[in-house]
Each structure stands twice: as structure tokens, then as C-alpha cells.
Amino acid sequence: MIDRIVAWAVDKRWLVLLLTLIAAIIGAGALWRLPIDAVPDITNNQVQVNVLAPALSPELIEKQVAFPIETALSGIKGLKSTRSLSRNGFVQVTAIFSDSTDIYFARQQVQERLSQAQEDLPTGARPELGPIATGLGEVYIWTLRYAERGHDGHRPGEPGLQPDGSYITPEGDRLATEADKATYLHTVQDWIVAPQVKSVEGVAGIDSLGGFEKEYLVVPDVQRLAGLRLSLADLAEALERNNVATGGGTVNRNGEGLAVRADARIRSLAELRGTVIATRENTPITLGQVADVRLGQGIRWARDRRMAAKWSPAPRSCGSARIAEPSPPEWMPS
């Protein structure tokens, strides 16, 4: 058998050389377009769905959230399997597709199925698709912390670090406790740093870790509420009614259209304390008279607590950028 092959190759030497040249050209073209990485990402083709439901335990979130989502995703073209990871108040469902399935087609199909399954989920559970990236796509990690800049010569009372260890923000708020400082760093990460990093080409998503999410806390005085014949439901309803913004059309004056709007959105603690929640004998009752209103911190998830413990004792906030998966080459099946 080998003798006949060798004899045929010698007899058809020009044809063999031509086929070898064609194979070399094809190989060189494939090598030129082959994505090369120091750590090759061999993760399968997948779409992740993240759902937050703070009121549910791992067992309940598995039954009421993960199972309906996995059932809704079944039958999608190219879907190979699904798996879920349930934690207290959080579940992540991963749908694994075949390598030949286009990732954008898969995400579109998953989003359509999630819209159909939304009505079967508990109140407040809203599924969101994860970024087009994998665990190996995390390319950059940074931290935010308080430090005095060498050229910054502000005086006590001006924005910046103070001699007593507190920090005054550009908005004029004084941060005295470690929790308040960590909350402000988390706010800077979410509203200043993350939007700018997202604008970088190739970045698929930003993860913000550590710190606290800023919240306005309303701690009602039950005895005062009872004395004014108000319930907690009345208090919550009054806050919702007083924190809205709506439009009222336009008014034409001398050919000029003036927009009419009612902007009652609460912007500060002072405005929140002055919110009128009821009237008694034509006397307005404000929120500050029946409750203690202050800045607070949101509940941390397990991952945020681990990051906070890692970077203690100084308050810090951590962020990480994920790079998007490259599009499949044109010569690959899609």
C-alpha cells in the first residue's frame, strides 16, 4: 500500500507539489486569523441569567425562580443543557449552547423566553442577562480608596480629607464613619468610574465589589404613628405619592410653547424629612416628625462581604472589567 502511494506521488510530483502549496496557503491564512491568548479560553458557548430575589432562601429561590426559568429555556435551538447556582436571594442560570450557535442569536432566544416566564416569577424578581464574557475574560481590577493628593492644598472645612479623619464630599456631606466612607466610594465607582470604563472598546461589563449601596433609611416611631392614627402602610404610600415627577403638557404663549411639569422627586435628606405624609386639623404632618430619617447602607451579598474583608481595615471599593468574547471568524460555521 505504501509502495503504491510513494510511486503515485513520484509519478504525479507536480500535482503533489501543487496540493502541498494550496494546503500551506490555507494553513497560513488560518494561522493569521487564529486568536492567540496567553491563557486560551476554552469555555463553552453559554448565556448566563442572573436574578435577585432578596426575600427568598436558597430552597425557595430554586423552586420559584430557577426551575421556571430552566423550564422556559428548554427547547431553544442549539441548547445542550442548563444548570443553576442558588444562593440566599440570588440565583444564576447558565444555558449552554453548541459551539456552532451564534451567541447573539442565543441571547435573543433566551431574552424572549425570559419575557414569557416573567409572569411565573415572584414579585420583585427580575432576570437579567450576564455580559458576553466568561470567567477568563476578567482583564483588569482596580480599587478606590481615600488619599491626600500632593498638589491638593485645601483648608479644613473644604472638600477633602479633614484633620479629624473625616471626609467632606464635593456635595458638602461629611463622612465620619467607616461605613459612610465605604458607601461613598461605592457610589463613585457606580456613577463615575464604571460608566467611563464601559465606554472602552471591547469591555463587556463591569463588576462593582465592596463598599455599600447608598440608601435613605426611614425608621418610624410606632408610638407617634399610633397617636396620629397612621399605619406603616399609610407611611409607605405617602412616600410613594410624594416622590414622583409627571408632565402636564404645554402652554402656548405668544407663539412660544412652555412645558408644564410637576417635579416632586426627593433629592436630599432635608427634602425627605419635610415630606408631608398626612394632615390633622389642617396641620401638616411631616416625615421628620414621626420617623428618624438618615443615610444608610444596603444589604451586602456574600461576594461583597468577602471583598470587604480582604481589603480591610481601610474602606475601599473594588471594580473589575471584563472583555467581550471575540466574534467567530467568517470561515467558522454559524
C-alpha positions as CSV (number, residue, x, y, z in Angstrom):
1,M,0.0,0.0,0.0
2,I,2.8,2.4,1.0
3,D,4.8,1.5,-2.1
4,R,1.9,2.4,-4.4
5,I,1.4,5.7,-2.6
6,V,5.0,6.6,-3.0
7,A,5.1,5.5,-6.6
8,W,2.0,7.6,-7.3
9,A,3.5,10.7,-5.6
10,V,6.7,10.4,-7.6
11,D,4.8,9.9,-10.8
12,K,2.5,12.9,-10.1
13,R,5.1,15.0,-8.4
14,W,3.8,18.3,-9.9
15,L,0.3,17.6,-8.7
16,V,1.6,16.7,-5.2
17,L,3.6,20.0,-5.1
18,L,0.5,21.9,-6.1
19,L,-1.7,20.3,-3.4
20,T,1.1,21.0,-0.8
21,L,1.3,24.6,-1.8
22,I,-2.5,25.0,-1.6
23,A,-2.5,23.4,1.9
24,A,0.3,25.7,3.0
25,I,-1.6,28.8,1.9
26,I,-4.8,27.7,3.6
27,G,-2.8,26.9,6.8
28,A,-1.0,30.3,6.7
29,G,-4.4,32.1,6.3
30,A,-5.9,30.2,9.2
31,L,-2.9,30.9,11.4
32,W,-3.1,34.6,10.6
33,R,-6.7,34.8,11.7
34,L,-6.4,32.4,14.7
35,P,-6.9,34.3,18.0
36,I,-3.9,33.7,20.3
37,D,-4.0,34.3,24.0
38,A,-1.6,33.6,26.9
39,V,-4.4,31.7,28.6
40,P,-6.7,30.2,25.9
41,D,-10.4,30.5,26.9
42,I,-11.9,27.1,26.3
43,T,-15.2,28.0,27.9
44,N,-18.2,26.6,26.0
45,N,-20.8,28.8,24.3
46,Q,-23.1,30.0,27.1
47,V,-25.6,32.6,28.2
48,Q,-26.0,33.5,31.9
49,V,-29.1,34.7,33.6
50,N,-28.8,36.5,36.9
51,V,-31.8,37.0,39.2
52,L,-32.0,38.9,42.5
53,A,-34.8,38.0,45.0
54,P,-33.6,39.1,48.5
55,A,-36.7,37.7,50.3
56,L,-36.1,34.1,49.2
57,S,-34.0,31.4,50.8
58,P,-31.8,29.1,48.6
59,E,-34.5,26.4,48.6
60,L,-37.3,28.8,47.7
61,I,-35.4,30.6,45.0
62,E,-34.5,27.2,43.4
63,K,-38.2,26.2,43.3
64,Q,-39.8,29.6,42.4
65,V,-37.1,31.1,40.2
66,A,-34.5,28.7,38.9
67,F,-36.9,25.9,37.9
68,P,-39.4,28.1,36.0
69,I,-36.5,29.8,34.1
70,E,-34.8,26.5,33.2
71,T,-38.2,25.1,32.1
72,A,-38.8,28.2,29.9
73,L,-35.4,27.8,28.2
74,S,-35.9,24.2,27.2
75,G,-36.4,23.6,23.5
76,I,-34.3,26.5,22.3
77,K,-32.5,25.6,19.1
78,G,-28.9,24.7,19.8
79,L,-29.4,24.4,23.6
80,K,-27.4,21.5,25.0
81,S,-28.0,21.8,28.8
82,T,-28.8,24.2,31.6
83,R,-27.6,24.5,35.2
84,S,-28.3,26.8,38.1
85,L,-26.5,28.1,41.2
86,S,-28.8,29.2,44.0
87,R,-27.7,31.3,47.0
88,N,-29.7,33.3,49.5
89,G,-31.5,35.9,47.5
90,F,-29.6,35.2,44.3
91,V,-29.7,32.6,41.5
92,Q,-27.7,32.2,38.3
93,V,-28.9,30.1,35.5
94,T,-26.4,29.1,32.8
95,A,-27.7,27.9,29.4
96,I,-25.0,26.0,27.4
97,F,-25.3,26.0,23.6
98,S,-23.5,24.2,20.9
99,D,-20.3,25.7,19.5
100,S,-22.0,26.4,16.1
101,T,-24.7,28.5,17.7
102,D,-24.3,32.3,17.2
103,I,-24.0,33.9,20.6
104,Y,-26.3,36.8,19.7
105,F,-29.0,34.5,18.4
106,A,-28.8,32.5,21.6
107,R,-29.1,35.7,23.8
108,Q,-32.1,36.8,21.8
109,Q,-33.8,33.5,22.2
110,V,-33.1,33.5,25.9
111,Q,-34.4,37.0,26.3
112,E,-37.7,36.1,24.5
113,R,-38.2,33.1,26.8
114,L,-37.5,35.2,29.9
115,S,-40.2,37.6,28.9
116,Q,-42.6,34.7,28.7
117,A,-41.5,33.3,32.1
118,Q,-41.7,36.7,33.9
119,E,-45.3,36.3,35.0
120,D,-44.4,33.0,36.7
121,L,-41.7,34.6,38.9
122,P,-42.2,36.0,42.3
123,T,-42.9,39.7,42.7
124,G,-39.7,41.7,42.6
125,A,-37.6,39.0,40.8
126,R,-36.3,40.5,37.6
127,P,-34.0,38.3,35.4
128,E,-31.0,40.0,33.7
129,L,-28.6,38.6,31.1
130,G,-25.0,38.5,32.0
131,P,-22.3,40.1,29.8
132,I,-20.9,38.4,26.7
133,A,-17.9,37.2,28.6
134,T,-16.6,34.3,30.7
135,G,-14.6,33.9,33.9
136,L,-11.3,34.1,32.0
137,G,-12.4,37.4,30.4
138,E,-11.6,39.4,33.6
139,V,-8.7,41.6,32.4
140,Y,-8.3,44.4,34.9
141,I,-9.0,45.0,38.6
142,W,-8.8,48.3,40.4
143,T,-9.5,49.7,43.9
144,L,-10.8,53.1,45.1
145,R,-9.5,54.5,48.4
146,Y,-9.1,57.8,50.2
147,A,-5.7,59.5,49.8
148,E,-4.4,63.1,50.0
149,R,-3.1,64.3,46.7
150,G,0.3,66.2,46.9
151,H,-0.9,69.2,45.0
152,D,-4.2,69.5,46.9
153,G,-3.9,72.3,49.5
154,H,-7.5,72.5,50.7
155,R,-8.2,74.0,54.1
156,P,-10.2,72.4,56.9
157,G,-13.9,72.5,56.1
158,E,-13.3,72.4,52.4
159,P,-14.0,69.2,50.4
160,G,-11.4,66.5,51.0
161,L,-9.8,64.7,54.0
162,Q,-10.1,66.5,57.3
163,P,-7.7,66.6,60.3
164,D,-10.2,64.6,62.4
165,G,-10.1,61.7,59.8
166,S,-13.5,62.5,58.3
167,Y,-14.1,63.3,54.6
168,I,-16.2,66.1,53.1
169,T,-17.6,65.3,49.6
170,P,-17.9,67.9,46.8
171,E,-21.6,67.9,47.6
172,G,-20.8,69.1,51.2
173,D,-21.7,65.9,53.1
174,R,-19.3,64.9,55.9
175,L,-18.4,61.3,56.1
176,A,-17.4,60.4,59.6
177,T,-17.9,56.6,59.9
178,E,-16.1,53.9,58.0
179,A,-19.5,52.7,56.7
180,D,-20.3,56.2,55.3
181,K,-16.9,56.3,53.6
182,A,-17.2,52.9,52.0
183,T,-20.7,53.9,50.8
184,Y,-19.4,57.0,49.1
185,L,-16.6,55.0,47.4
186,H,-19.2,52.6,46.1
187,T,-21.3,55.5,44.7
188,V,-18.2,56.9,43.0
189,Q,-17.5,53.5,41.5
190,D,-21.0,53.1,40.1
191,W,-21.7,56.6,38.8
192,I,-18.2,58.0,37.8
193,V,-15.7,55.2,37.2
194,A,-17.8,52.4,35.8
195,P,-19.5,54.5,33.0
196,Q,-16.2,55.7,31.8
197,V,-14.6,52.2,31.7
198,K,-17.7,50.8,29.9
199,S,-17.0,53.2,27.0
200,V,-13.7,51.5,26.3
201,E,-13.9,49.3,23.2
202,G,-14.1,45.6,23.9
203,V,-15.3,45.9,27.5
204,A,-18.4,43.7,28.0
205,G,-19.2,44.5,31.6
206,I,-18.1,46.0,35.0
207,D,-18.4,44.3,38.3
208,S,-18.5,46.6,41.4
209,L,-17.5,44.9,44.6
210,G,-17.1,46.0,48.2
211,G,-18.5,49.1,49.8
212,F,-22.2,49.7,50.4
213,E,-25.0,50.7,48.2
214,K,-26.3,54.1,49.3
215,E,-29.8,54.2,50.8
216,Y,-32.1,56.6,52.6
217,L,-33.4,54.9,55.8
218,V,-36.7,55.8,57.3
219,V,-37.0,54.5,60.9
220,P,-40.6,55.2,62.0
221,D,-41.6,55.9,65.6
222,V,-44.5,53.5,66.1
223,Q,-45.9,55.3,69.1
224,R,-46.1,58.7,67.2
225,L,-47.7,56.9,64.3
226,A,-50.3,55.3,66.5
227,G,-51.0,58.7,68.2
228,L,-51.8,60.2,64.8
229,R,-53.8,57.1,63.7
230,L,-51.3,56.2,60.9
231,S,-50.1,52.8,59.9
232,L,-46.8,51.7,58.3
233,A,-48.8,51.1,55.1
234,D,-50.0,54.7,55.1
235,L,-46.4,55.9,55.6
236,A,-45.1,53.9,52.7
237,E,-48.0,55.0,50.4
238,A,-47.4,58.7,51.3
239,L,-43.7,58.4,50.5
240,E,-44.5,56.9,47.1
241,R,-47.0,59.6,46.3
242,N,-44.6,62.4,47.2
243,N,-41.7,61.0,45.2
244,V,-42.9,61.3,41.6
245,A,-42.4,63.5,38.6
246,T,-45.0,64.0,35.9
247,G,-45.7,66.2,32.9
248,G,-48.7,68.5,32.4
249,G,-48.5,69.2,28.7
250,T,-47.6,72.6,27.3
251,V,-49.0,76.1,27.4
252,N,-48.8,78.3,24.3
253,R,-47.9,82.0,25.0
254,N,-47.2,84.4,22.1
255,G,-46.3,81.5,19.9
256,E,-43.9,80.0,22.4
257,G,-44.6,76.6,24.0
258,L,-43.9,76.4,27.7
259,A,-43.6,72.9,29.2
260,V,-45.7,72.2,32.4
261,R,-44.3,69.7,34.8
262,A,-44.5,68.7,38.4
263,D,-41.1,67.6,39.7
264,A,-41.5,66.2,43.2
265,R,-38.6,63.8,43.2
266,I,-36.7,63.8,46.5
267,R,-33.1,64.9,46.2
268,S,-31.8,65.2,49.8
269,L,-32.4,64.2,53.4
270,A,-33.9,67.7,54.1
271,E,-36.5,67.3,51.4
272,L,-37.3,63.7,52.6
273,R,-37.7,64.9,56.2
274,G,-40.0,67.7,55.1
275,T,-42.3,65.4,53.1
276,V,-45.9,65.8,54.2
277,I,-47.5,62.4,54.9
278,A,-50.8,63.5,56.4
279,T,-52.8,66.4,57.9
280,R,-54.5,66.6,61.2
281,E,-56.9,69.5,61.8
282,N,-55.5,71.3,58.8
283,T,-52.0,70.9,60.3
284,P,-49.4,69.1,58.0
285,I,-47.6,66.2,59.5
286,T,-44.1,65.8,58.0
287,L,-42.0,62.6,57.9
288,G,-39.4,64.1,60.2
289,Q,-42.0,64.3,63.0
290,V,-42.8,60.6,63.0
291,A,-39.6,59.0,61.9
292,D,-35.9,59.2,62.0
293,V,-34.5,59.8,58.5
294,R,-30.8,59.2,57.8
295,L,-28.4,57.8,55.3
296,G,-27.8,54.1,55.4
297,Q,-26.3,51.2,53.6
298,G,-27.8,48.4,51.6
299,I,-27.5,44.8,52.5
300,R,-24.3,43.2,51.3
301,W,-24.2,40.0,49.4
302,A,-21.7,37.3,50.2
303,R,-19.2,38.3,47.5
304,D,-19.2,41.9,48.6
305,R,-18.5,40.8,52.2
306,R,-15.6,38.7,51.1
307,M,-14.1,41.6,49.2
308,A,-14.6,44.0,52.1
309,A,-12.8,41.5,54.5
310,K,-10.0,41.2,52.0
311,W,-9.3,44.9,51.8
312,S,-10.0,45.8,55.5
313,P,-9.4,47.8,57.6
314,A,-9.4,50.9,55.3
315,P,-12.7,51.5,53.4
316,R,-12.3,50.6,49.8
317,S,-14.4,49.8,46.7
318,C,-13.2,47.4,44.1
319,G,-14.1,47.1,40.4
320,S,-13.2,44.7,37.6
321,A,-13.6,44.9,33.8
322,R,-14.5,42.0,31.6
323,I,-13.5,41.9,28.0
324,A,-16.1,40.7,25.4
325,E,-15.8,37.4,23.7
326,P,-14.4,37.8,20.1
327,S,-16.8,37.2,17.2
328,P,-16.3,33.9,15.4
329,P,-14.2,34.1,12.3
330,E,-16.1,34.3,9.0
331,W,-14.8,30.9,7.9
332,M,-16.3,29.2,11.0
333,P,-19.9,27.8,10.8
334,S,-22.5,29.9,12.4
